[in-house]
């Protein structure tokens, strides 16, 4: 990886410390704001944004800009900063907005970092469970300081999966419903929790064996993909090609069931 060649591990450690503190600060803000039907705005028919999203994003971008004035920032609710340094922070200030708006305690703050286009750091903080997931390229992944490892499940039949659906599910023909049905008949169960980052973190933690989803933003993936990879898992596109953040899709697994999952996806939508 490029950052290894440049001898930047110590710098990434510093970045990680600031990202962790920033994510925790934003998580506390969300808890203080309080989940529930408050200050909800519609971005689409079922695509919500709350004042908590905006306040969390403002707090995160302010902290990162103060610490790294020459870094770029991309955040879900519209913050876009172009910096001169080869680093880009990718932020989801509240992943699981619909859950939050309904008072369902399944959401998190997610902060990812790219260096020269490659993911080098991922941080996700679930304030309701006080669970902090962190991954650094080449350094492993952890949950509250304890190392993470993907599950040992060897077959799709014995696996628990997760997925999600795009906010334009009512209109778009590629809505993931055929894939959801196919996997539901071939695995132990499919969960739809409403937070892509937590889905990926749970694959890294071995709580889930696999995850797939399409039509996502980079903030839905950046922090979580590196966690799966650093925990020993595998992440590709839905067609098996190398993962590309710009494609907006991911298939993540413990590695052992990956090819089976690819076969199901190909069966549903031959490419």
C-alpha positions, -999 to 999 in steps of 0.1 A, spaced: 0 0 0 11 35 -8 10 47 28 33 19 39 59 28 12 58 64 25 64 53 60 32 70 72 20 45 99 27 68 127 8 96 109 -22 73 104 -21 65 141 -24 102 148 -53 104 123 -70 74 139 -68 90 174 -84 122 161 -111 103 141 -120 82 171 -124 112 194 -144 130 167 -167 100 162 -173 97 199 -181 134 202 -206 132 173 -221 101 189 -226 118 222 -242 147 203 -267 123 187 -276 108 221 -281 143 236 -302 153 207 -324 123 213 -338 98 188 -374 101 178 -395 120 153 -378 154 155 -370 179 129 -373 154 100 -370 166 64 -377 145 33 -350 142 6 -372 117 -12 -403 97 -7 -387 77 21 -353 93 23 -351 113 56 -326 138 70 -328 152 105 -313 182 123 -292 157 141 -276 146 108 -267 182 101 -254 190 135 -233 158 136 -218 165 102 -210 201 112 -192 189 144 -172 163 125 -162 185 96 -152 213 119 -130 190 140 -113 174 110 -108 207 92 -93 222 124 -69 193 127 -61 188 90 -67 220 71 -52 207 39 -73 175 38 -103 169 16 -137 160 31 -168 143 16 -198 140 38 -233 127 31 -253 158 38 -234 180 14 -201 190 29 -174 190 2 -139 204 9 -111 202 -16 -77 200 0 -41 199 -13 -30 169 7 -35 133 -6 -60 125 20 -98 125 18 -122 119 48 -155 102 39 -182 108 65 -216 95 74 -226 117 103 -256 94 111 -258 61 93 -293 48 101 -312 81 99 -346 64 94 -340 42 125 -329 73 145 -360 93 134 -383 65 146 -365 60 179 -350 27 169 -315 25 184 -296 11 155 -274 38 140 -238 50 141 -213 76 132 -189 66 104 -156 82 94 -133 67 67 -100 79 53 -86 75 18 -49 81 10 -41 83 -27 -75 67 -35 -70 37 -12 -88 32 21 -64 33 51 -86 40 81 -122 32 92 -139 43 124 -176 36 133 -191 44 167 -224 31 179 -233 54 208 -263 34 220 -241 4 227 -209 23 233 -192 1 206 -162 16 188 -150 -2 156 -116 8 142 -95 -6 114 -62 5 99 -47 -8 67 -22 -35 76 -29 -32 114 -61 -52 118 -96 -43 131 -109 -40 166 -140 -35 187 -134 -15 218 -97 -24 216 -102 -61 211 -91 -77 178 -119 -87 154 -120 -118 132 -146 -128 106 -168 -159 113 -157 -195 104 -190 -203 86 -182 -225 57 -214 -227 38 -242 -203 28 -267 -227 42 -253 -221 77 -248 -183 73 -266 -152 86 -266 -124 61 -276 -88 59 -286 -64 32 -304 -31 26 -325 -13 1 -321 20 -18 -344 49 -9 -358 47 -45 -369 11 -41 -404 20 -52 -393 33 -86 -359 18 -96 -360 -16 -113 -327 -27 -96 -343 -27 -61 -326 -58 -46 -359 -76 -39 -351 -105 -62 -317 -109 -46 -333 -107 -11 -357 -135 -20 -330 -157 -35 -307 -154 -5 -336 -159 20 -342 -193 5 -305 -203 7 -292 -191 40 -301 -193 77 -316 -158 76 -313 -123 61 -314 -92 83 -322 -57 72 -310 -34 100 -309 -1 82 -272 8 87 -247 -3 60 -217 6 81 -229 -15 110 -237 -44 87 -201 -43 75 -187 -39 110 -208 -69 121 -193 -90 93 -159 -80 106 -169 -90 141 -182 -124 130 -218 -115 140 -228 -118 104 -213 -140 78 -220 -120 47 -235 -88 34 -245 -74 0 -261 -41 -11 -263 -19 -42 -269 18 -50 -250 32 -20 -230 63 -14 -192 62 -6 -200 73 30 -221 41 33 -191 19 26 -157 36 32 -154 30 70 -169 -5 69 -151 -21 39 -117 -17 55 -130 -33 87 -140 -65 69 -108 -67 50 -86 -61 81 -106 -87 100 -97 -114 74 -128 -111 52 -133 -104 15 -150 -75 -3 -157 -73 -40 -183 -58 -63 -215 -77 -68 -200 -92 -99 -168 -104 -82 -146 -76 -96 -123 -58 -72 -141 -34 -49 -144 1 -62 -158 28 -39 -171 48 -68 -194 19 -80 -217 22 -50 -220 -15 -43 -204 -42 -22 -204 -79 -15 -186 -85 18 -182 -119 35 -160 -140 57 -143 -152 25 -155 -188 29 -190 -182 15 -180 -155 -10 -181 -176 -41 -215 -191 -31 -229 -156 -27 -215 -146 -61 -232 -176 -76 -266 -166 -62 -262 -130 -74 -252 -142 -109 -282 -165 -109 -306 -137 -101 -291 -112 -125 -268 -128 -151 -241 -103 -161 
